[in-house]
Amino acid sequence: MIEHWDGEEPLASVHRGVAVRVAAARGGYAELLEQARRDLEDTLPEDLPPDAPQVRALADTLPGYVDTALADHVHRQRRRPSRTDSERLTRAFRSLDASGIIAREEFLCCTGCARADLDTEAAAAGSRGYAYYHWQDTLAAAGGAPLMVGFESTHQVRRAAVGAEVAEALRAHGLTVHWDGDPERKIEVGMDWSRRRHDRLAAFPGPASAGEPHVDADFSNPGPYRLPGWVTRHRGRVSVRELARLVLPWLPRGVRATVGAGGRTAVLTRDFDHLRVEGGPLLDRDRIEDVLARWAVGAGWPPPPAADPRTAGPSPLDVTYADAATGGMGFVDYAEPVSGAAARDLVYRLTPVDGTFGVFAARSGAVVQMMWQEGPRLWMESPSADERLASGRHVTLPEAEEMVRVLADEGRVALADLGELQVTRW
């Protein structure tokens, strides 16, 4: 039986899962590859072990498939408009949250699970109702079908009214909506369901080449949290290509990367948009592959620049966050570099439930942090460790987006431009 197992359909199912996760812009190459391997194992018959030759042969094709899927996505997104349908959808859902209707994207696996969870949440929050779409809706929409948005009211007589509000919010944000007013029917949204990928989430390794240089890599943990899997996956013998494209440019703040080749060792840390070689120069993180490849085969580091390169031009923000919602964006414990566009997108994608927060730090030392509170209400502040205080105010999402834009583009905190600030001491 095992000898005649046909892996064509299981592999096709895995490929569909990869396509949806790539379009969802959740997780980078390492996470996508790990999930694809788990999906493949989940399709195996009980009497077929994961290390069977035919399974290993299929698993060996997955790195190349994920790499190609990411590369194609990044290529296509260059032709997308300045605001995509998925970004319009997220903004529409955030407007529903602000109006008292809970709105959740890619929420759980199916209608039954999503409704059971949201019924409880809406009742506890005193919301008028909720709107959602789940993983199976996402799967269909990523394949080109309309996105089906479900909804419900906490008062049965208002079901149609809540549906009308949801449909109007979607239309107001420029989406094409088909709904006949029947509260028993979901709302159809015609759209290109594919999110823009930024930064690490848009990085892919590319194909290997014969004789490419390798190094031995290790990473040291700067604090109490575990290092993310996309870092630790590259411990050991790794190609310079993979290390330089998938890890080093996005190295979490404070993490030390130790690389070794030919009996030599170097330690690198990230300083916003540069990598610092311990006892050596600052390196442009966008050009680290060529520099590290030359070092790996015996060359030295390039001479230090005449002027400090960190003073020129914009740089990414260092960002940490935690999404407190079920099925939300997850968390980042050690600050990762995020471009201004990605940081503004994150402002909207973090779920507005009590306890969700994001912290954005600029190279200048300026910091703004946002925290969702019950309501939902969004609090934004700038802390001063030296004075042991924070100055802040409640803001709208567009105001929060503008504050993050100013921080990224100008390196300053602009909260006072919105009006009087409240000072909190600790």
N, C-alpha and C positions, 0 to 999 in steps of 0.2 A: 504493500500500500504506500509506504513512504517513498519507495523508489519512483512511483508514478505520480507523485504529488505535483500538481500544476500550480505554480506560483503566479501565473499571469494575472488572475483576477485580484488576489491579495495585493500584488504590487501596484495594480491600477488604483486600488482603494487607497493605498499609502500615498500615491502620487496626488490623488485628489485632495487628501488631507494637507499635503505640503502646499499645494496651490492655494488653498483657502488661508492657511496660516501666513503664507507670504503676502497675500492680499490684505490680511488683517493687520500687518505691520506690528505683530507681537512676537518678540524674540528675534535674535539674530541668527546667524548661520549655525552656531553651536547648538542653540536650543532647538532650532528646526530639525537639525540632523538627529538629535537625541530623541525627539518626539517621533520622527519618522521610523527610527529603529524600534521604538516601543510599539508603534502602530503595526509594524510588520510582525513582531512577536505575538501581538494580540490576535492576528489572523491565523496563526498556526493551528493545525489539528493537535489534539491532546497527545498523540503518539509521535509527534515530530518535534525533536528537541531543537532549541535555537541554534545549537552549534552543528546541526546537520549540514553536510556539504552544500546541498541545494539552497538552504537558507542563507548560509554564509555568502554564497555567490550572489544572491539577491541583495543582501545587506551591503556588499561591496559596491553595488551600483548607486547606492543612495547618496554618498558624498557628491558625486558628479551631478546627480539629478538636482539636489538642493542648490548647488553652486549655480547651475544653469538657470534654475527658476528664479533665484535672486538676481542674477545678472540681467535676465530678461525684464524683470519687474523694474529694476533701476533704470534700464534703458527706456522703457515705455513711459515712466513717470516724467521724464524730461519733456514730453510732449503734452503733459496734462496742464489744464488751466491753473491760474494762480490760486484759485480755491476749488478743490475737487468736490464731487458729490458727497463723498464720505465725510469731508470736513463740514459741509453744509448740514449733513445729517446729525453730526455730533453737536453742532451749535443749536440745531432745532431741539434736540433732546435736552440740552442745558436750559433752553428757554422754557421747556415744559417743567423741568425741576423747579425753576424760579416761580412758576405760576401755581405750584401746588400739586402738580401731577408728576409722580416719580417716573423717571425715564431711564431705561437700562439697555445698553447695547451688548450684543453677543452674550446674552445672559443665559447661562446654564445650557442644558442639552436639548430640551424639548419643551413643548407648551405646558405639559403637566407640571414639570419641575419648576419652570419659570413662574407660573401662576401661583403655585403653592407658596413659594418663597415671597413673592411680591404681595400676595394677599395678606400675609403676616406683617410684612414691612409697612404696607400702606395703612393697615389698621393701627399699628403701634405709633406711626408718625402722624396720624390724623389727616392723611392726604385725601384729596378728592378722588384719586384714582391713580392708574399707572399705565405706561406704555412700554413695550419691549420688543426685541426680536432675539431669538435664541440661536444656538449653534447650527441646527438644521436649516433655519432660515438663512443663516450666513452661507452655508454650504451651497444652497440653491442660488442665492444672489451672486456669489462668486462665480458660478457657472453660467451667469447671464440671465437668470430668471428675475422677475421683479422681487424686491425685498418685501416680505410680508410683516407688517408691524401690528402686533396684537395690542389690545388695550382692555381696560376694565375700570369700573367705577366702584367706589366703596358703597354707593347707594344705587341699587338696581334701576331705579327710575331715571337715573342720570347717565346711563350707559351710552346712549346715542349722543348726548351732549359732550361727554368726555371724548368720544370718538371724533366728533366734529372739531373739538379743540386741538386734538392731536393732528388731524388732517390739515387744519389751518396753519398750525405751527410749521409743519413740513413744507407747505406751499409758500409760506412767508419767507422761508430760507432758500427758495429757488428750486425746490424739488418738484418733480412731476408726480401727482397723486391721483390714484383712481380708487374711489370709494363711493358706494351708492347710498350711504347713510344707514345701512342695516347694521345694528349693533352686534349681530351674530357673525358678521364677516370681518376679517382682518383688512387692514388698509394696505393697498398695493402701492409701492413706490418704485417707479421706473428710474433706474440710476446705474451709473458705473460704480459698482461696489468694490473699490480698491483704494487702500490708504497709501499715502505717500510715506516712504521710508526715509529716515534721516540718519546720518552719523553711523554709529556702530550697526544699527539695524539695516543699513544699506551696504554693509561691507561683505564681500565674498572673497574666497581665496583664489579663484581662478585655477586653471589646470596646472598640474605639476610639470616640471621640465627635467630632462635627464641631466644629472650632475649638479643640480641646484644645491647651494650651500645649506647646511643644517647647523644648528646649535643645540646645546643642552640648556633647557630653561627651567627655572624654578621661581616661585613667587612667595614673598613673606607677607604675613598678615599684620597690618598696623594697629589693629584694635580688637575688640571683643567679638566681632561678627565673622561669620564664615565668608570666605571669598566666593564670588559668584562662579558658577560652573563654567561659564564661557572663558574664564581665566584659567581655572585649574585643569581644564581639559587639555591645555597645552603644556602641562608639565612634562619633563622628559625630553626625548629627542624630537625636535620639531624643525620643519623647514623655515628658513628665514622668511620666505614668502608668506606662509600662514601667520607666523608670529607678527610680522610687520603690517599685515593687512587686517588681521582680526583681533589683535590684542593690544600691542604697544600704543597705537594712537589713542586708544580709549582706556588706557590703564587707570583704574580707580585711584583717586587722590590718596597719597601716602603709601600705596602698594609698591614694594621694591621688586623689580624683575631682575633676576640674576641670570646672565647668559654666559655660556662657556664654549670655547672652540680652540682646538690646537694647544691646550694647556693654559690658555688665557681666560680670565674671567672679568666681566664688567657688570656693574649694577646700574640700572636705569630707573628713574622715577619720572612722573609726568608733572610738568609745571604749566597748566592750562594747555596752550597749543604748542608746547615744546617738550622735549624729553631731555632730562638732565642726566649726563653720565657722571657717576660719582668720581670725583677727581679729574673730570674732563669737561668737554664743552657742552653747551646747549645745542640740541639738534631739532630741526624742523620736523615735527611728527609726520607731516605729509611726505617727507623724503627719506624716512627712516629705512625703507627697504634697501635702497642702493647703498647707503652708508653702512648698515649692519652687514650686508652681504660682503662688502669689501673687507670689513673688520674680521668676519668669520673665516676668510681665506688668508689672513695674515697682515692686512694693511692696518694702518693706524687710524685714529679718529681724525676728522678734519680739524684744522686750526680754529680757535674761537673767532667769532666775528668781531669786527672792529667796534661795533656798537651793540648794545644789548638788544637783541631782536624782539624781546617781549614788549618793548615800548612802541612798536610799530603796528598800526592797524587793529581791527577788531579781533577778538578771540572768543572761544566758546565760554559758556557759563559752566561752572561746576554745580551739579544738581544732585540732590537726594530727595526721595519722596517715599510716601507710604499711602497706598489706597486702601481704606478701611472697609470697602464694600466687597461682598461676595462676588467673585468673578471680575474684580476690578483690575487695575493696572499692576497690582503687586507692589513691590517695594525695591528701593535701591538704598543700601545702608552706607556704602562708601561712595563719595561723590564721583560721578562720571561726567566727562565733558559732553556738553549738549550745545548745538548751534542755536542761534537766536530763533530761527524758524521752528526748530523742534521744541524749544522751551515754550514758545507761545502755543504750540499745538498741545503740549502737555497740560497747560493751564486748563484747557477745555476737556481733555480726556480723563483727568482725575475725577473720580466719582464724588459728587457733592453730598457726602454723608459725614456725620460728626466724627472727627478724628482723622480724616484724610488731610495730608499736608504735603507741601513741596517747599524746598529751600533752594534758592538760586543765588550763587555767589559769583561776582565778577573778578577779573584779574586785579582791578583797582582796590579790592578789599571790600567793596560795597556789597551788601547782602539784602535781599528781600525774601520774606517767607510768607506763604499763604496757608491758611488753615480753615477748613470747612467746619462750621458749627451748626447746631440744630437750627432748623428753619426752612430750608437751608440758608445760612448767611455766610458770606465769605469775608474773613478777616485777613488783612495783609499788614505786615509790619516790617520794620528794619531794626534789628537788634544792635546794641552797643555793649560789647562785653566789658570794655574798660569802665563804662559808667553804670554797668549792671542795670540796664533798662532797655525797653523797646518802644518805639514810636510807631503808631499805626492807626488804622481806621477800617471800617467795613467798606467794601468796594463791590462794584459789579464785575462780571466776568470781562467785559470789554475794557474796563479800567485796569483790571489785573493784567490783562494781555498787554496793555500799553506800558504798564510799569515794568514788565519783563522785557519789553522791546527796548525801552530807554536804558535799562540796566545793561543789556547786551550790546547796544549800539554806542552808548556814551559812558558806560561804566559808573553811572551815578544812580542814587535813589531819588525818585521823583514823587514820592508819596505826598510831600507837602504841596505839590502843584494841585492836588485834588481838594485841598482845604485843611481845616484844623485837624491836628493829630492828637490822639490820646496817648499819654505816656504811662507805661506800666513798668514798675520797678520790681526787681527780684533780689 
